Amino acid sequence: MDDTPDTQPLAGLIFLKWLVTGLTATMLVGLVVLIVLFVTRFPDRATVPLPATLRLPAGVEAIAFTRGPDWLGVVTADDRILILDAATQELRQTIVIERGDSAR
């Protein structure tokens, strides 16, 4: 009877080790590529010009604000949306929000 160990299982483990190492390296390279693409492709959000102050009509309490290309939108506490000109802050339009019976 021969007591020498079979070297085939050891060779299979070495091959498996190289496969796992290759997969790990591929995943790390892919992760770095994704991070680089996210950093370089997303635009800088700090370039949106926002007004330092906002002139609202007397007695209006703002609860939300948004900006469009050439307008500013202000949602008020009395269920109105005021659309203001972005350059002059003059009132362009007032939209009244009508609540349904289930919202009260």
PEZI-V253849 format. One record per backbone hydrogen bond with DSSP energy under -1.0 kcal/mol. CO is the residue of the C=O (numbers start at 0). NH is the residue of the N-H. E is the energy in kcal/mol with one decimal. If there is no record, write none. Layout:
co=CO nh=NH e=E
co=CO nh=NH e=E
This chain:
co=6 nh=10 e=-1.9
co=7 nh=11 e=-2.0
co=8 nh=12 e=-1.8
co=9 nh=13 e=-1.9
co=10 nh=14 e=-2.0
co=11 nh=15 e=-2.1
co=12 nh=16 e=-2.4
co=13 nh=17 e=-2.0
co=14 nh=18 e=-2.0
co=15 nh=19 e=-2.5
co=16 nh=20 e=-2.3
co=17 nh=21 e=-2.4
co=18 nh=22 e=-2.4
co=19 nh=23 e=-2.4
co=20 nh=24 e=-2.3
co=21 nh=25 e=-2.4
co=22 nh=26 e=-2.4
co=23 nh=27 e=-2.2
co=24 nh=28 e=-2.4
co=25 nh=29 e=-2.3
co=26 nh=30 e=-2.3
co=27 nh=31 e=-2.2
co=28 nh=32 e=-2.3
co=29 nh=33 e=-2.4
co=30 nh=34 e=-2.3
co=31 nh=35 e=-2.4
co=32 nh=36 e=-2.5
co=33 nh=37 e=-2.5
co=34 nh=38 e=-2.3
co=35 nh=39 e=-2.4
co=36 nh=40 e=-2.3
co=37 nh=41 e=-1.5
co=43 nh=46 e=-1.1
co=44 nh=47 e=-1.0
co=56 nh=59 e=-1.6
co=60 nh=76 e=-2.2
co=63 nh=74 e=-2.1
co=65 nh=72 e=-2.8
co=69 nh=85 e=-1.9
co=70 nh=67 e=-3.1
co=71 nh=83 e=-3.1
co=72 nh=65 e=-2.4
co=73 nh=81 e=-3.0
co=74 nh=62 e=-3.2
co=74 nh=63 e=-1.4
co=75 nh=78 e=-1.0
co=78 nh=96 e=-2.6
co=79 nh=75 e=-2.9
co=80 nh=94 e=-2.7
co=81 nh=73 e=-2.4
co=82 nh=91 e=-3.3
co=82 nh=92 e=-1.6
co=83 nh=71 e=-2.8
co=84 nh=88 e=-2.0
co=89 nh=84 e=-2.6
co=92 nh=82 e=-3.0
co=94 nh=80 e=-2.8
